Amino acid sequence: MKKLILCLFCWLTGYAATAQRVDWAIGINKWYTRKEGIDWLLAHYRPIYDFRPNEKVASIGAGQGIREVVFSLMADSLTIYLQDLDPYWLEPDRLTTVIQAIYKSAARDACSATFVPVRGKEKETKLPKQYFDKIIVENSLHEFTYQAEMVQQIRENLKPDGQLFVWEAIATKPNRKHTDCGKPMFTDDTLIKLLTDNGFRFVSKTVVDPRRGKDAVFIFFPAD
């Protein structure tokens, strides 16, 4: 898919014509298109990501882009690059449906964010260098075939004072695997080592929901 920019400064009309197509949302992602899911995401992630007006943000492994559209509610005039190896869900009609559904549920009439879908590669993000204020990698780093190479690429994509946020389900013991994909889980030590060996400095870890415990966001700065 060619890079396509969706600038959505318009009033969101025609929602009724597209609402029936929200059935593409899979599993818990569908919950995030509803008010209770939107409110939960914003309450838990706004203090961590702290997106500010006009920031340039990228999401690596964005999937359907549902969470990222919710995050665009945090601040005005964000530019959000949605990167994935398979951009099927980021095609214009599907992404527009996501945006309309979420903004309708949030009782927001207008979207000032700019969304840029990008097809990545296994060893390349295909994103501009030294461009982003913040990059998020949500529940996807463990699935990368070339983890070190991709982390190095992400380091090049960030501005010198940029921030990287890595959200992962963290294992408390070694050699644990994800129940959904069967791939190895990170521990605190293995995740931090991967990032610090490839151009980053560890800053902090925040457990998203203490009642669940294992989901955490790690914040990194580019190393000097």
N, C-alpha and C positions, 0 to 999 in steps of 0.2 A: 504494500500500500504506500502510495506517495504521501509525503508529509502534508497534512491538511490542517489548517488553522481554523478553529471554530471560535470566532469572536462573538460573544453573546451579550451584547449590551441592550438587547431588545426586550420589550415586554413579552412575557411568555404566554402567547395565545395559542389556541389550537390544542390545548392539553387533552381535551376530551377525545380528540381523534387519535391520540397516541396512547392513551392510558391503558387500553386493552393489550398493548404490546409489552407491558412491564413483566410478562411472564418469563422473559429471558433471564431474569435475576435468579441466581442459583443459591439454594440453601440459605445460610444466614445473611448473605448479601441482600436478599429481598427485604429482610427486616430493616436494613439500613436505608431503604427507600421510604420507610414509614416514620411518622413523627417520633415515636418512642425510640426507634433506632438512631435517628438523626440526633435527638437530644442526648442519648447515651454517648455517641461518638464525640460530639462536641464537648460534653462535660469532661470526658476522660482525656481527650487528646489536645484540646485547646491549651491547657497549661503546659503541655510538653512541647508541641510544635510551635506554638506562639506565632503563627503566621501574621505578618504585618502588611498593610496596604502597599501594593506595587511590587511586592517581592516576586522573584523568579524562582519557581519550585519545580523539581522533577520527581516523579515517582517511577522507580525501576521495578519492572514486573507488575505493572498496574492492573493487569487482568481486565475486569469489566469497567474499572474506573469509578465504581460506585462510591467507595470511601473517599476518593479524591474529590469527587463532586461535592460530597458533604463537607469536606475540609475547606472547600472554596467559600463556604458560608462564614468562615472565620474573619475574613478581611476583604476589603474592596480592592478591585483591580489587580488581582493576582494573575500571573502568567504561569500556567501549570502544564508541563510536558508530561504526557502519559506514555510511558515507554513499555513495550512488551515484545516478546518474540513472536507472539501470535496476536495480531491486532484486530481479529475478527470482531470483538465486542466494541472496538474503538472506531468502527466505520461511522460515517457522519450520521446516518439515520438512527443507529443504535445509541450512539453517544448523546444525540439530541434528546432521545426518549429518556435516557437516564437523567439528564439535566432537568427536563421538564417535570418528571415525576418527583424528584427530590425537592426542587424549589417549590412545587405545588404543596407537598407535604409540610414543608417548612414555613408555609404561608409567606413566601418571598416572591414578589412579582417580577423582579428584575435580577439578572445575573451579570455582573461586571467582569467576571473572570474570562481569560483567554485560554482555551484548551488546545494543546498541540499534540496530536497523536504521532508517535514515532515507532517504527519497526526496528527493534534492536537485533543484534546478533549474539551468538554465544560468547564471543570474546570482545565485543564492542557494544558500547551503549548507543553509538550513533548520535550522541548529544553534543552540543557546542561546548568548547573548552572555556574554562574559567568564566562561566556565565551565570551559575546558579547561586542564589543565597542559601538555599536549603535543598537537600535531596533526601527523600525518604525511600527506604527499602522495606516493605512490609511483608513479612511471612514468605519471602521468596529467596533470600540469600542462600538458604540451605539447599535450594533446588538448582542453583547455578552449577553447570558442569565445570566451568573455569572460574572458580571463586576468586583466586588471587588476581588474575588478569582483570576481572570485572571491577574489583575493588580499586585497582590502580587506575582504571578508566574513570571511575567515579571521582577519584581524587583529582584528576585532570579537569573534570567537568565543573567542579566547585570553584567559586571565587577563593582567593587566599584566606579570607576571613569567613568562609562559608561553614555550614554545619551539616553533618550527616546524621540521620536518625535511622537506626536499624531496629525494627520490631521483629522479634522471634519468640517462639515458644521454647523456653530454656529447660534443658534436662538438668536434674540435680545429680545424676550419676552418668558416667561415661557409657558410650555404646548404646544409647537409647535411640529408637527410631520413631519418626512421626507415624501416627496411626493412619493418616490419610494417604500420604505419598510413599511411605516406607523408606524415606531417606534419613540419613543420620541427623540427629538433633545437635545443636550447639550446646555446650556448657558455657558458663560465664567465661572461663579461662580460654576455651578454644575460639570463641567468637572474638574476644578482645585480642588474642594473639594474631588471628587472621588480619584484623584491621591494623594493628600496630606494626605488623611485619610489612604492610603494604601502603604506608604513607599517611597513617592517621594517629592521632593522639586521643586516648580515651578520656572522656570528661565525666560521664555519670550514667547511672542505670536507674530507671524508674519502672516499678511494677505497675502495670496499667490498672489492674483490678486486684487488690490484695486478697479478695475472696477466692480468686482462681489461682493466683500466685505465679504461674509459670510464664505468662505473657508479659514481656518486658521490652521497653524501648531503651536502647543504648545510644548515647550521644557522643559523637566524635568530632574533633576539629582536624583540619589538615595539619600534619606535622611540619615543623619548620625545616 
